[in-house]
Amino acid sequence: MATERKLYYIHDPMCSWCWAFRPVWEQIVKQLPASITVQNLLGGLAPDSDEPMPLKMQNQIKGFWQVIEKRVPGTAFNYDFWTKCSPRRSTWPACRAVIAARKEDVKFEEPMILAIQKAYYLEARNPSDDVVLSELAELLGMDRGLFLLDLNSAETQKQLVSEIQYSQKIGARGFPGLILVQDDHPQLIDFDYNDPQLVLAQLR
């Protein structure tokens, strides 16, 4: 019997490097060997906070965006976010939104991740806010009321903490992260933001 090989993708929908990696990750998923299954794990970059993001941190993140634009050509950011929104260092709501979407139907998981990324990076909307997340859920055809209940439920938060802890247990070092688990043995997979072949060569 063939040994199960599972590739874990550790991410946060509000991680700008995950946004930059998205096109290459989509290519990797399409070309994976049939013997490998993929599972997303939410890494939970920044816990819940109602505090405004300090100006120093805002400038630091804007700087990351500029670095990404140079290192990963084609990655787009809408800098209006920093003047139109009230930034908070809080990505857990967006992470819980992905879990809530998955709970309603697994078919909503990937569309919710993409919707959050587009809202944040292209539309200058703040996915730290429940109202934005519920609007995205409704646009995806989800039940808005049910989504809001799941978004802030203790069960959803418990699932998020579980995914964060498991990603740390198998050796995640940051976002995005790729870890192959075979026979309970985790192996960190190197990747390139501009070329899917580095990953695929390690998995063949």
Beta strands, then each sheet from edge to edge (+ up, - down):
strand 1: 5-11
strand 2: 36-42
strand 3: 177-182
strand 4: 185-188
sheet 1: 2+ 1+ 3- 4+
end
